[in-house]
Amino acid sequence: MDQDSRQDASDGSVMFADVCDSTRLYEQAGDAAALGAIRQCLALMKSHSAAAQGRVVKTIGDEIMVLFPTAENAMRAALDMQEAVAGLPPIIGAPLAIHIGFHHGPILSDESGDLFGDTVNLAARLASLASRGQIITSKNAVEQLSAGLRQMTRYLYPIQVRGKHQVIELYEAIWQQSIDLTLVAPVDLALARSALLSLRYRETVFEMNTASPPVTIGRDTTMSIVVTDRQVSRFQATVEPRGGRFVLIDRSSNGTHVKIDGESALILRRDEITLRGHGWITFAQPKECIDEGIEFFVDEK
């Protein structure tokens, strides 16, 4: 896009809201029932966005991207969306659910109304971190909320985002009051930064602490660790610091194999695992079937 077509930046809140487990819905409920349920969810998400003065920028499959004038509007819309979708009838015995992420900051738009920039990228990242039925936001957004809405959030943990020097502090918006709510232990940043992760591939060694940027793995030459095997996806996986831990996230077509010493081997398919101790990360095949992989060692000191 031509830089001249972008408008001057102004602050706003960008939200991504996504229907959970849509692939499973299609497989288990059939195309017609799944499509009808997803359309219901999208309609509710859009109507509550409009009620909170949000502009739906685009729909991407079963996900919507919305721009709100303030974090207050985004927060109210997110709470209303979760309650509305939770009230829908179950499909094949399973309740429908969505996950949401939003961030407040400078917005860049073009003449078509599409949005660009760090605020958009971070909002998308927060949505990807949100679990089923969860709303994840940032400290930037929470600081913009009224006292009443701020009381409906809780601090989670910091994450390091690729390309940013400062950590991003995550918050969860609480829309359900439940005795089953998981208690979040306070993060001692000084202690968390003392943990180290070593990743060794051939002659290359990456050292990470919990303030390091994420390490990307794949066949593409832009990856931090480039693996040349044709069975490896261009963007295979990411290792990122999260709340004093190191999390491996699979983003591939064929899956990522993980073997932690003393534990059973497993394969990740669009899933994640916390790395611990010593072990191996391999691609397309488990470690016992191939000679090459990424060796890892976590030193928690």
C-alpha positions as CSV (number, residue, x, y, z in Angstrom):
1,M,0.0,0.0,0.0
2,D,1.3,3.5,-0.9
3,Q,2.3,5.4,2.2
4,D,0.5,8.5,0.9
5,S,-2.8,6.6,1.0
6,R,-2.6,6.2,4.8
7,Q,-4.3,8.8,6.9
8,D,-2.7,10.4,9.9
9,A,-2.7,8.2,13.0
10,S,-5.3,8.8,15.7
11,D,-6.0,6.8,18.9
12,G,-8.6,4.1,19.0
13,S,-9.3,0.5,20.3
14,V,-8.9,-2.4,17.9
15,M,-10.7,-5.7,18.7
16,F,-10.5,-9.1,17.2
17,A,-13.3,-11.5,18.2
18,D,-13.2,-15.1,16.9
19,V,-15.6,-18.1,17.1
20,C,-13.9,-21.0,18.9
21,D,-13.6,-24.5,17.5
22,S,-15.3,-23.8,14.1
23,T,-13.4,-26.6,12.4
24,R,-14.7,-29.1,15.0
25,L,-18.2,-27.7,14.5
26,Y,-18.2,-28.3,10.8
27,E,-16.8,-31.9,11.3
28,Q,-19.2,-32.9,14.0
29,A,-22.4,-30.9,13.3
30,G,-22.2,-30.8,9.5
31,D,-21.9,-27.8,7.2
32,A,-25.4,-26.5,7.4
33,A,-25.7,-26.6,11.2
34,A,-22.2,-25.3,11.8
35,L,-22.6,-22.4,9.3
36,G,-25.9,-21.4,10.9
37,A,-24.4,-21.4,14.4
38,I,-21.3,-19.4,13.3
39,R,-23.5,-16.9,11.5
40,Q,-25.5,-16.4,14.7
41,C,-22.3,-15.7,16.6
42,L,-21.1,-13.3,14.0
43,A,-24.4,-11.4,13.9
44,L,-24.4,-11.0,17.7
45,M,-20.7,-9.9,17.7
46,K,-21.5,-7.3,15.0
47,S,-24.7,-6.0,16.6
48,H,-23.0,-5.5,20.0
49,S,-20.1,-3.8,18.3
50,A,-22.5,-1.4,16.6
51,A,-24.3,-0.7,19.9
52,A,-21.0,0.3,21.4
53,Q,-20.2,2.7,18.5
54,G,-17.8,0.2,16.9
55,R,-17.1,0.0,13.2
56,V,-16.7,-3.6,11.8
57,V,-13.6,-3.2,9.6
58,K,-13.8,-6.7,8.1
59,T,-14.9,-10.3,8.6
60,I,-12.2,-12.9,8.2
61,G,-13.9,-16.3,8.1
62,D,-15.3,-16.7,11.6
63,E,-13.5,-13.7,13.1
64,I,-14.3,-10.0,13.0
65,M,-12.1,-7.0,13.4
66,V,-13.7,-3.9,14.9
67,L,-12.5,-0.3,15.6
68,F,-13.9,1.5,18.7
69,P,-13.4,5.1,19.6
70,T,-12.4,4.3,23.1
71,A,-11.3,1.3,25.2
72,E,-14.4,1.8,27.3
73,N,-16.6,1.1,24.2
74,A,-14.5,-1.9,23.3
75,M,-14.7,-3.4,26.8
76,R,-18.5,-3.0,27.0
77,A,-18.9,-4.6,23.6
78,A,-16.6,-7.5,24.6
79,L,-18.5,-8.2,27.8
80,D,-21.9,-8.0,25.9
81,M,-20.6,-10.3,23.1
82,Q,-19.5,-13.0,25.6
83,E,-22.8,-13.0,27.5
84,A,-24.8,-13.1,24.2
85,V,-22.9,-16.0,22.7
86,A,-23.0,-17.9,26.0
87,G,-26.8,-17.6,25.8
88,L,-27.0,-19.4,22.5
89,P,-28.3,-22.9,22.4
90,P,-25.6,-25.7,22.3
91,I,-24.7,-27.4,19.0
92,I,-24.4,-31.2,19.3
93,G,-24.4,-30.8,23.0
94,A,-21.5,-28.4,23.1
95,P,-21.9,-24.7,24.0
96,L,-20.8,-22.1,21.5
97,A,-17.9,-19.8,22.6
98,I,-15.8,-16.9,21.3
99,H,-12.4,-15.5,22.3
100,I,-11.5,-11.8,22.2
101,G,-8.5,-9.6,22.3
102,F,-8.3,-5.8,22.1
103,H,-5.7,-3.0,22.5
104,H,-5.8,0.8,22.6
105,G,-3.3,3.0,20.8
106,P,-2.5,4.9,17.6
107,I,-4.4,3.7,14.5
108,L,-3.4,4.1,10.9
109,S,-6.1,3.7,8.2
110,D,-6.3,3.9,4.4
111,E,-8.9,5.3,2.1
112,S,-10.8,1.9,2.1
113,G,-11.1,2.1,5.9
114,D,-8.7,-0.8,6.5
115,L,-6.4,-0.5,9.6
116,F,-2.7,-0.9,10.0
117,G,0.1,-0.5,12.5
118,D,1.3,-1.8,15.9
119,T,-2.1,-1.4,17.6
120,V,-3.7,-3.7,15.1
121,N,-0.9,-6.2,15.2
122,L,-0.9,-6.3,19.0
123,A,-4.8,-6.7,19.2
124,A,-4.5,-9.7,16.9
125,R,-1.8,-11.2,19.1
126,L,-3.9,-10.7,22.2
127,A,-6.9,-12.4,20.5
128,S,-4.6,-15.4,19.7
129,L,-3.6,-15.7,23.3
130,A,-7.2,-15.6,24.6
131,S,-8.7,-19.0,25.4
132,R,-12.2,-20.2,24.9
133,G,-14.6,-17.6,26.5
134,Q,-11.8,-15.3,27.4
135,I,-11.2,-11.6,26.9
136,I,-7.5,-10.5,26.9
137,T,-6.5,-6.9,26.8
138,S,-3.4,-4.8,27.6
139,K,-2.3,-2.3,30.3
140,N,-2.7,0.5,27.7
141,A,-6.4,-0.3,27.3
142,V,-7.1,-0.9,31.0
143,E,-5.6,2.5,31.9
144,Q,-8.2,4.1,29.6
145,L,-11.2,2.4,31.4
146,S,-13.5,4.0,34.0
147,A,-13.0,2.8,37.6
148,G,-16.0,0.5,37.4
149,L,-14.9,-1.3,34.3
150,R,-11.3,-1.4,35.5
151,Q,-12.5,-3.4,38.6
152,M,-13.7,-6.1,36.2
153,T,-10.2,-6.8,35.0
154,R,-7.3,-8.7,36.6
155,Y,-3.6,-8.7,35.8
156,L,-2.2,-11.8,34.2
157,Y,1.5,-11.7,33.2
158,P,3.9,-9.9,30.9
159,I,4.8,-11.1,27.4
160,Q,7.6,-10.1,25.1
161,V,6.4,-9.2,21.6
162,R,8.8,-9.5,18.6
163,G,10.1,-6.2,17.5
164,K,9.3,-4.4,20.9
165,H,11.9,-3.7,23.6
166,Q,9.4,-3.4,26.4
167,V,7.2,-6.2,27.7
168,I,3.4,-6.0,27.2
169,E,1.4,-6.5,30.4
170,L,-1.7,-8.6,29.8
171,Y,-5.0,-8.3,31.6
172,E,-8.2,-10.4,31.5
173,A,-11.6,-8.9,31.5
174,I,-13.9,-10.9,33.9
175,W,-17.4,-11.3,32.6
176,Q,-18.3,-14.4,34.6
177,Q,-18.1,-14.5,38.4
178,S,-17.2,-18.1,39.3
179,I,-15.7,-19.9,42.2
180,D,-13.8,-22.0,39.5
181,L,-11.9,-18.9,38.4
182,T,-8.2,-19.7,38.3
183,L,-6.1,-17.7,40.7
184,V,-3.1,-16.0,39.0
185,A,0.0,-16.0,41.0
186,P,2.0,-12.7,41.1
187,V,4.9,-12.7,38.7
188,D,8.3,-11.8,40.2
189,L,9.9,-10.2,37.1
190,A,13.4,-10.3,38.6
191,L,13.0,-14.0,39.3
192,A,11.4,-14.6,35.9
193,R,14.3,-12.9,34.1
194,S,16.8,-15.3,35.7
195,A,15.4,-18.3,33.8
196,L,17.3,-19.2,30.6
197,L,16.5,-21.3,27.6
198,S,19.1,-22.7,25.2
199,L,18.0,-23.8,21.7
200,R,20.7,-25.6,19.6
201,Y,20.2,-26.4,15.9
202,R,23.3,-27.8,14.1
203,E,26.0,-25.3,14.9
204,T,23.6,-22.5,15.9
205,V,22.8,-21.8,19.5
206,F,20.1,-19.3,20.7
207,E,20.1,-18.2,24.3
208,M,16.8,-16.7,25.7
209,N,15.7,-15.2,29.0
210,T,12.1,-14.2,29.8
211,A,12.7,-10.7,28.5
212,S,13.9,-11.9,25.1
213,P,11.9,-11.5,21.9
214,P,10.2,-14.7,20.5
215,V,12.3,-17.1,18.4
216,T,10.6,-18.2,15.1
217,I,11.3,-21.6,13.5
218,G,10.6,-22.6,9.9
219,R,11.8,-23.1,6.3
220,D,11.4,-19.4,5.4
221,T,14.7,-17.5,5.4
222,T,13.2,-14.8,7.6
223,M,12.9,-17.2,10.5
224,S,15.3,-17.0,13.5
225,I,16.1,-20.7,13.1
226,V,15.9,-21.8,9.5
227,V,15.2,-25.6,9.0
228,T,15.7,-26.7,5.4
229,D,13.7,-29.9,5.4
230,R,10.8,-29.7,2.8
231,Q,8.4,-31.3,5.3
232,V,8.9,-28.2,7.6
233,S,6.4,-25.4,7.1
234,R,7.7,-22.0,6.1
235,F,6.5,-20.8,9.5
236,Q,6.7,-23.9,11.7
237,A,6.6,-22.8,15.2
238,T,7.4,-20.0,17.7
239,V,9.2,-20.1,21.1
240,E,8.1,-17.2,23.3
241,P,8.6,-16.1,26.9
242,R,5.4,-16.0,28.8
243,G,5.0,-15.2,32.5
244,G,8.5,-16.6,33.5
245,R,8.1,-19.7,31.2
246,F,9.1,-20.6,27.7
247,V,6.2,-21.7,25.5
248,L,6.5,-23.6,22.2
249,I,3.6,-22.8,19.8
250,D,3.0,-24.9,16.7
251,R,1.8,-23.1,13.6
252,S,2.6,-25.7,11.0
253,S,0.8,-28.0,8.5
254,N,2.4,-31.3,9.7
255,G,2.8,-30.7,13.4
256,T,5.7,-30.2,15.7
257,H,7.1,-33.2,17.8
258,V,8.3,-32.6,21.3
259,K,10.2,-35.0,23.6
260,I,11.0,-33.9,27.1
261,D,13.3,-36.1,29.1
262,G,11.4,-38.5,31.4
263,E,8.0,-37.8,29.7
264,S,6.1,-39.3,26.8
265,A,6.7,-37.8,23.4
266,L,3.8,-35.8,21.9
267,I,2.9,-34.0,18.7
268,L,1.5,-30.4,18.7
269,R,-1.0,-29.5,16.0
270,R,-1.8,-25.8,16.3
271,D,-1.3,-26.2,20.0
272,E,1.3,-25.2,22.6
273,I,3.4,-26.6,25.4
274,T,5.7,-25.2,28.1
275,L,9.3,-26.3,27.6
276,R,11.0,-27.6,30.7
277,G,14.2,-29.5,31.6
278,H,16.0,-31.0,28.6
279,G,14.5,-32.3,25.4
280,W,14.2,-32.2,21.6
281,I,11.9,-30.4,19.1
282,T,11.5,-32.2,15.7
283,F,9.4,-31.7,12.7
284,A,7.1,-34.1,10.7
285,Q,8.6,-37.1,12.6
286,P,9.4,-37.9,16.3
287,K,13.1,-37.7,17.5
288,E,13.6,-41.5,17.5
289,C,13.0,-41.6,13.7
290,I,15.4,-38.9,12.7
291,D,18.9,-37.8,13.6
292,E,18.3,-34.0,13.5
293,G,16.3,-31.6,15.6
294,I,16.4,-28.7,17.9
295,E,17.8,-29.5,21.3
296,F,16.6,-27.4,24.2
297,F,17.6,-26.9,27.8
298,V,15.7,-24.8,30.4
299,D,17.8,-23.6,33.3
300,E,15.5,-22.2,36.0
301,K,18.4,-21.3,38.3
